[in-house]
């Protein structure tokens, strides 16, 4: 009798095992997708991009956020050792600021790009929940991550990268998106409290960024170019610049009837006096970033999850330029707004395409490859953490 021999089935990978190396940096993809809609709404005339397309991108960001929250929950439940290792890794811990910004970006998008899909009542309810959660997480990260860096991470000046800015920028996103909820609160103390809280978070984030940014710039000048995989993170510096310009303008827009005179008019003046020079510096930094990225591509820089740094920070500059166009009436800012949005769309297509290919191949969720023994200094560890 001949016994049929059947090939052994290939063991399937448990679902929980697939998310072992899913880090908090993945929230950057949600941020970059959500900002497509909110930045598109800010374009002059609101007709440059069909509202249906903008609503679709916001819906995609909501779906991505929901899926990612579920996957990260599995990560914490089944891989607590890896989750703790992420918190103790100076290359990964700052990305916890992305969780806050993803929640805030999707929540703010509900009241702008997503409004035609879900209506005002649902949008307000959703934004209230996501804004509250995102702000709480952002404020906690702004304290906890620098604390860990001081007492547990033992970082050195040579390890400084723009990634360190992420937990400090999160409160600035709250400051920029909080004014959207002000008209939906009862008049009087509730509206003024939220608006001034947004202004306080603007200051919190701004001064913390001003303390950290010199370390990043000194690292670039004194330590040479960033590793290839980290080069896109230079765009992260644009985040606090564009978002702070957006924040002061949004606060000024909401101020009339909420804060007493003459402070309401003073906020409008401050929005221009602050925003114009900051946007000028943002354009300078953008040119510097482009030069570094061109150099890195020529040196062989391939796709990594750090490419999402091309998206959200540029999107904040789009909304910042739109705010200056609104407050100054200058057509040049309208042109800048449209040009930056074209850059944003191009960057999103590149980052989304690379992410989709990496997910289909399984490469992005695989364990990080160990670095060769000769290349194990802190900079290499930072590359592996950020790139994944």
Secondary structure, 3 states (H helix, E strand, C coil): CCCCCCCCCCCCCCHHHHCCCCCHHHHHHHHHHHHHHHHHHCCHHHCCCCHHHHHHHHHHHHHHHHHHHHHHHHHHHHCHHHHHHHHCCCCCHHHHHHHHHHHHHHHHHHCCCCHHHHHHHHHHHHHHHHHHHHHHHHHHHHHHHHHHHHHHHCCCHHHCCHHHHHHHHHHHHHHHHHHHHHCCCCCCHHHHHHHHHHHHHHHHHHHHHHHHHHHHHHHHHHHCCCCHHHHHHHHHHHHHHHHHHHHHHHHHHHHCCCCCCCHHHHHHHHHHHHHHHHHHHHHHHHHHHHHHHHHHHHCCCCCCHHHHHHCHHHHHHHHHHHHHHHHHCCHHHHHHHHHHHHHHHHHHHHHHHHHHHHHHHCCCCCCCCCCCHHHCCHHHHHHHHHHC
